[in-house]
Amino acid sequence: VTVYVGVDVGGSKVLAAVVSPSGEVVRSVMARTPGRLVQASAVEDVLTDAVRAVSGGETIEAVGVAAAGFVDPAGERVVFAPHLPWRGEDLRARLAERWDTPVVLANDANCAAVAEAAYGAADPDGLGVVVTMGTGIGGAILLDGRVLRGHNGMAGEFGHMQLVPDGEPCECGGRGCWEQYSSGTALIRFARARLGHEPSVLAEACDGDPDQLTGAMVTAAAADGDLVARKAFASVGEWLGVGLANLVAALDPHFIVVGGGVSAAGNRLLDPARAELGRCVVGAGHREVPPVVAAALGPAAGAVGAAELARRSGQAH
Amino acid sequence: VTVYVGVDVGGSKVLAAVVSPSGEVVRSVMARTPGRLVQASAVEDVLTDAVRAVSGGETIEAVGVAAAGFVDPAGERVVFAPHLPWRGEDLRARLAERWDTPVVLANDANCAAVAEAAYGAADPDGLGVVVTMGTGIGGAILLDGRVLRGHNGMAGEFGHMQLVPDGEPCECGGRGCWEQYSSGTALIRFARARLGHEPSVLAEACDGDPDQLTGAMVTAAAADGDLVARKAFASVGEWLGVGLANLVAALDPHFIVVGGGVSAAGNRLLDPARAELGRCVVGAGHREVPPVVAAALGPAAGAVGAAELARRSGQAH
C-alpha cells in the first residue's frame, strides 16, 4: 500500500496526516513546532519524525508540506515566515532528499483553500476568501476554484493588513496587524489581560502563571462557560469581522470560509464575526453580504490540501 | 460626425468629455456636483447640461457614465453612493431616454481602470490594483486587463476599508475608513487642522474662513512651497501608503496605479506613499514591492474609460 502524506507546519503545531484519495484523514500525528528562534534543521527534525510516525511503515508516494510562511512562486523555498526559522533555504529539495520521496511545498493557507474547494466548504465557482486562523492569520483568494497567487506568490497574507495605527507589535516587524487582534495569539492575550481582574477558571488552569496560558485552555474554559474565556473569543470574533469587512470592501467575494485551529470554536468565534461584518461592511443593506462559514475540514485542511497537491503533482508526472 | 461621450460623476465634480477612438480627450466640460442631499434629478440635470455642452452640436453615438458609487452587476442602477443622491433608481434607462442615445453605466474607478489598461499606465497582463483618489477613494482590481467585479459588482471599494478603529466618521456610515485619511476630503481636513496654528498662505486663500478651503487651494499652495499644504500632502501620501500596504498584503499585485483628481499632485503625493508602503509592507526585503505609478490619463481617466465602454458596447450590438 502506498500513501500520500500532508504536513501542516504552523507557528505552534505540526500536523502530519495520511490522506485518502477522497480527502479523508486516515491517520494523523501532532507535534509542537520548536518556534522561530531555533535552527531551521530543528523544525525539519520535527517534520521528519511526524512524517515517519504517521506513515506507520507504509510506503510514502509523496509528501505535501504546507508552511505558515511566504513560499516562492516555484515552490522551492520558504522565503520568509514570521513564526518559523526558515529564511530561503532549499527546503523542498532538502526534505525530498532526506525523506527520499517527492515533496511539494506550498503556503499553508493556500493548501487549506485547495482542500476546502476540493472537499470542503468553499464553493468551486466564483470569487471567495479563505481565512485561516491559527497562531496568526493566513488566507487565500479563490477564483473559480483556483488559488490567486499574486506576483510573488504571496497573495492572501491577510493577517498582516494593518488595522490599528501604532498598534500591537507583530513578529513581521509591523504594528497593529490584523492577526495581533484575531488569532490564537490574540485570544491568549485578551484572556491574559483579564486574569487577576476578573474571576476565571483560567487562573487555576495556568497554575497562576498567565504566561503559561494556551489557546487550548481558553477554548476549553469558554466551552465550560467561563466568562473571561468567552469575552476573549468575543473580542477575537469581533476583530475577525472588522478584517472580513475590509476584505469584502476590497474583493466583494461570493463566500468566506474560516478555518485553522481557532475556528474549531465554531460559532463562538463566527457569530460575533458575522455581527461585526454586518455592522462594518460598506453598503450594508444595498448588497448581499457573503456568508461566513466554518471550514468543513477543520484544523486538518492544510494537511489535506498539501497531500492533495502532492497527489496532483504525482499524477502530472 | 458622430462622437462618443464619457461623463465622470464624482462627489465634487462632473467631467464630461468627447473621447477619440484612440482614447484622447477631444473636448471636455467640468461642472460642480450638487452633492448628496439634493434630489437625484438635480444631479441628472447637471449631467444633461454637461453632455449637451461638450457634444458641441455633434451627434452623440453613445454616452458612458462613470459613477462614484456601487453600480449593480447589470449596469442599470447606482445602488448606493456615499457622495451622491442616487439610491437604486433606473438611472441608465432614465438617462438613455432623456438623452435619446444609448447609455452605459459603470463604477467610476472601474472605468478609470479600463482606460488605464487600454491607453494608460496599467499593465494589460497580471494582477494589478488601480486606486482612484478624489473626494473619496475608489478602486479596481485588474486581472489580465479585465476588471474583477466581485459578487455584487462592488469589488475595489478600497476607500471603505477601516484603517482606524473608532476613527473619523465616514459618509458610508462607518468610522475610520481609509478615504477619511487619504483623499481630497482628508487633504482639506489635514490642512484645516493646522490653520491658525501655523502660518500659511491658505489662511488668506480661504479669506480667513477654513470652511471655504478647497483641495485646489491646498494643491496650489503646496506647489508654491507652503508648509501647511505640503504637510497635508505628506499626511495624505503616508496614509495612501498604509492602505496600499494592506492591498499588497492581501493581493500581492504586480503593479499599482494611482489616479483621480488628487493624483494630479504627482510625486508630492506618491513619494510619501511609496516610502510608507516600503516601510509597512509585510515581507519587505523578501519580495518585490510593486511600483506605484501615476495614472497616465490623469483626472480624465474615468470619463475616457466610460466612453471606451460606451464605444465597446456599441460595437457589440
Contacts between the chains, C-beta under 8 A, distances in Angstrom:
chain1	res1	chain2	res2	distance
A	70	B	283	5.4
A	70	B	286	6.2
A	70	B	287	7.0
A	79	B	283	7.2
A	79	B	286	4.7
A	79	B	287	7.2
A	80	B	283	4.8
A	80	B	285	8.0
A	80	B	286	3.8
A	80	B	287	7.7
A	88	B	286	7.7
A	126	B	151	6.6
A	127	B	148	7.0
A	127	B	150	6.0
A	127	B	151	6.5
A	127	B	155	7.5
A	139	B	250	7.7
A	141	B	250	7.7
A	141	B	251	7.4
A	143	B	143	7.8
A	143	B	148	7.9
A	148	B	127	7.0
A	148	B	143	7.9
A	148	B	251	7.8
A	149	B	252	7.4
A	150	B	127	6.1
A	150	B	251	6.0
A	150	B	252	2.5
A	150	B	253	6.8
A	151	B	126	6.7
A	151	B	127	6.6
A	151	B	252	5.2
A	151	B	253	6.3
A	151	B	254	4.3
A	151	B	288	6.5
A	151	B	290	6.6
A	152	B	252	5.5
A	152	B	283	8.0
A	152	B	287	4.5
A	152	B	288	5.8
A	153	B	252	7.3
A	154	B	252	4.3
A	154	B	283	6.4
A	154	B	287	5.9
A	155	B	127	7.5
A	155	B	250	7.0
A	155	B	251	5.4
A	155	B	252	4.0
A	156	B	250	6.9
A	156	B	252	7.8
A	157	B	249	4.6
A	157	B	250	7.1
A	157	B	252	7.4
A	157	B	282	5.5
A	157	B	283	7.3
A	158	B	249	6.7
A	158	B	250	5.7
A	159	B	249	8.0
A	160	B	249	4.7
A	160	B	282	3.6
A	160	B	283	7.9
A	161	B	245	8.0
A	161	B	246	4.1
A	161	B	249	5.0
A	161	B	250	6.2
A	162	B	163	7.0
A	162	B	242	6.1
A	162	B	245	6.7
A	162	B	246	6.1
A	162	B	280	6.3
A	163	B	162	7.0
A	163	B	163	7.1
A	163	B	165	7.1
A	164	B	164	7.8
A	164	B	165	6.0
A	165	B	163	7.1
A	165	B	164	6.0
A	165	B	242	7.6
A	172	B	282	5.0
A	172	B	283	7.2
A	173	B	284	7.9
A	174	B	280	6.0
A	174	B	282	6.5
A	177	B	282	7.7
A	242	B	162	6.1
A	242	B	165	7.6
A	245	B	162	6.7
A	246	B	161	4.1
A	246	B	162	6.1
A	246	B	246	7.3
A	247	B	250	6.8
A	249	B	157	4.6
A	249	B	158	6.7
A	249	B	159	8.0
A	249	B	160	4.7
A	249	B	161	5.0
A	250	B	139	7.7
A	250	B	141	7.7
A	250	B	155	7.0
A	250	B	156	7.0
A	250	B	157	7.1
A	250	B	158	5.7
A	250	B	161	6.2
A	250	B	247	6.8
A	250	B	250	6.3
A	250	B	251	7.7
A	251	B	141	7.4
A	251	B	148	7.8
A	251	B	150	6.0
A	251	B	155	5.4
A	251	B	250	7.7
A	252	B	149	7.5
A	252	B	150	2.5
A	252	B	151	5.2
A	252	B	152	5.5
A	252	B	153	7.3
A	252	B	154	4.3
A	252	B	155	4.0
A	252	B	156	7.8
A	252	B	157	7.5
A	253	B	150	6.8
A	253	B	151	6.3
A	254	B	151	4.3
A	280	B	162	6.3
A	280	B	174	6.1
A	282	B	157	5.5
A	282	B	160	3.6
A	282	B	172	4.9
A	282	B	174	6.5
A	282	B	177	7.6
A	283	B	70	5.4
A	283	B	79	7.2
A	283	B	80	4.8
A	283	B	152	7.9
A	283	B	154	6.4
A	283	B	157	7.3
A	283	B	160	7.9
A	283	B	172	7.2
A	284	B	173	7.8
A	285	B	80	8.0
A	286	B	70	6.2
A	286	B	79	4.7
A	286	B	80	3.8
A	286	B	88	7.7
A	287	B	70	7.0
A	287	B	79	7.2
A	287	B	80	7.7
A	287	B	152	4.5
A	287	B	154	5.9
A	288	B	151	6.5
A	288	B	152	5.8
A	290	B	151	6.7
